Amino acid sequence: MTQVASISQQIWDMKYRLKGADQRPVDKTIEESWRRVARALAEPEADPALWEERFYDSMSDFQFLPAGRILSGAGSDRRVTLFNCFVMGDIPDDMSGIFEHLKEAALTMQQGGGIGYDFSPLRPKGAPVKGVGADASGPLSFMDVWDAMCRTIMSAGSRRGAMMATMRCDHPDIEAFIDAKQEPGRLRMFNLSVLVTDAFMDAVKTDQSWELTFNGTVYRSMPARALWDKIMRATYAYAEPGVIFIDRINRMNNLHYCETIHATNPCGEQPLPAYGVCLLGSVNLARLVDKPFEDGARLNMARLKDIVRVAVRMMDNVIEVSGFPLEAHRTEARSKRRIGLGITGLADALIMCGARYGGREAIRLTEQWMAAIRREAYLASADLAAEKGAFPLYDRDAYLAGETVKELDDDVRAAIAEKGIRNALLTSIAPTGTISLFADNVSSGLEPVFSFTYTRSVLQPDGSRREEEVSDYAYRLFRRMKGDGAPLPSAFVDAQRLTPSEHVVMQAAVQKYIDSSISKTINVPESIGFEAFRDVYEQAYELGCKGCTTYRPNDITGAVLEVKTDSRTQAPVDEPQLPLEKPTPRPEDHLEAGAVIHLTRPLDRPEDLPGKTYKVRWPESEHAMYITINDVIQDSRRRPFEVFINSKNMEHYAWTVALTRMISAVFRRGGDVAFVVEELKAVFDPRGGQWVGGRYVPSLLAAIGEVIERHMIDIGFIADPKAAREPPEARDDRKVVNLDSSRLRHCPKCNQPALIRSEGCDTCTSCGYSKCG
């Protein structure tokens, strides 16, 4: 039986272990999960038993990691899609077409897929709408509609859906697009990226004027550098928008002859045409190192090549066995048979081979390994074409004329010319945060190690929490081999000690061998100057990257990483300044965590619930108001379930009953219900509020909202915005340091201060939550 860290066991149990409708496990072990997936993906083969064994062998010991939806859904006998994300159809510039596409987006997200859209085809704000005598509201207003839809629909099984919105750098509303997320609460379900053209980058370099146009009409001009700086300053301060070098993507596309790309999936590693789908899997390089930490340490190239060849076949079979949200997705997938084979554990593999991430030897090894992966993937796909046929839209001459295909070895090109090719595109580097945690906590994707050790808080059956240390796979292996007292080699470098340039050169080194694109976050220090920050993007463009995403910690977006070398006591949190008397505790009956529930199926109510009753005095009222909030424990997290309000004052009886019924209905639907607090606190009484406890409360509803907020904070459902932050301690290159949870953002699922930005995606190091996968 596979032995893994406790966090890996938990991730498997929560996300990838097959369970029945009664939540009883069907997969008894991790090996049974691998066997289930192997059997399902071998079904299309002429000899299923043979390929089941080969597929199983490639997954054993976490050598090959299919994407999360494949791990959880393959062989489950459920009508699910095994694709992580999608780019939707081109939005037409008319009202009926816009809302038809909104419907398609809702249906796709209902099945659990993240989606990408280009909003450039929508006419700018203020443009005339013929036939109705009105002006257009612009793309941003419709993005708000998509955002509201995404907030409403719970993504299948584990998380709310993720969305990517793109807009061309020459659209008249591009400045509004850049500024959109600076407005509190707006477009929070979207990642935003600007489609940057080569012409625009040339205009920036030469300080030329740049025209903002739509359908051949020039709306206005502005200096290209001014627009570029606007993008950079927004990203510097708010971490968005990202930048996609769209001309390079289309120029290097193997399918340049039959499609045009202008959108990506939510994390950017898959630039896709209309109705394109993401089919992802990763080779775990950390598991393929022979003689780690010794002079002869090296990657087992023979094993790498074998795994790549088997993985290509496995992923090709996913197209045959998976369901699809829309028929258009099925048609697109089967006509081109795109796959995205990538890597994880790169940083750990480099450490085990004695190479410092971002250094010359690391770049040399990375290019050697990636070249081998690309070569074997293309050869495997050519062999599959000889056996099963090339992808339907394959055009031999046009395909071989592609710029990426021209870079292949002569013998690989000869194989394609002779046999054809089964899969139009083969390689991509996707976010692997959760599956890397599952795989005994190896480093994620091509990212550096974020922290070699950190502490997570684990919810216990009795409702208490215990602290548990989590350590990186390579670090744990080194300590096991060399002992706790052995000094760490210089290759043990984490994200906090890397320069932005070291991030960029590693991304560029990998991009040379990737058909699609890469999901990576270039973490920069808060202290970086704006000019140096802008240079990161310009360096990424010059080195051949297809996009660039950075993350700079600041007061607006929060910190990614801070370090501490010893435990410190948190500053006490101020007592709440609410019109409350001491809450009366109720007997608590601790419940087992349940699964995330879809909006269409409210949570069942147990017979007994834990909760508290709060006494609120409002100056206008002669009698006190008693607010009772009951909770459940779900997904290892205590959450509010229902609210009751009682008072001798009958003046407010009708609206308090209506209010509590509505709030309780929202709570029972599951998901992130913290917005209820913000909605209540935003209510202002037109007659004026009241001074309570030395401060102004704008309405009785706002006071109720504050009670609910304090309760959510007390049970750990949301973070206390008033909690003091600890300053970072001095950094020591020769020490292993922990993540400082006092400055990390809180996870929306487990509420632990463990959310980091990695691979263009928010990922929780405590529970494995990922916004993107």
Secondary structure, DSSP 8 states (H G I E B T S, - for coil): -----HHHHHHIIIIIS-B-TTS-BS--SHHHHHHHHHHHHHTTSSSHHHHHHHHHHHHGGGSEEE-HHHHHHTTS-S--B---EEE-----SSHHHHHHHHHHHHHHHHTT-EEEEE-TTS--TT-EETTTTEE---HHHHHHHHHHHHHHSEETTTEE--EEEEEETTSTTHHHHHHGGGSTTTTTTEEEEEEE-HHHHHHHHHT-EEEEEETTEEEEEEEHHHHHHHHHHHHHHHS--EEEEHHHHHHT-TTTTT----EE-TTSS-EE-TT-B--EEEEEGGGGEESTTSTT-EE-HHHHHHHHHHHHHHHHHHHHH-B-SSHHHHHHHHHH---EEEEE-HHHHHHHTT--TTSHHHHHHHHHHHHHHHHHHHHHHHHHHHHH---TT--HHHHHTSHHHHTS-HHHHHHHHHH--S-S--B-B---HHHHHHTTS---TT--BS-SEEEEEEE-TTS-EEEEEEE-HHHHHHHHHH-TTS---TT--BGGG--HHHHHHHHHHHHTT-SS-B---EE--TT--HHHHHHHHHHHHHTT-SEE-EE--BTTTBBS--EESS-----------SSB---EE-------------TTS-----S---EEEEEE--TT-SS-EEEEEEEEEETTEEEEEEEEEEES--TTHHHHHHHHHHHHHHHHT-S--THHHHHHHT---TT--EEETTEEE--HHHHHHHHHHHHHHHTTSS--TT----------TTS--EE-TTTBEE-TTT--EEEEEETTEEEETTT--BS--
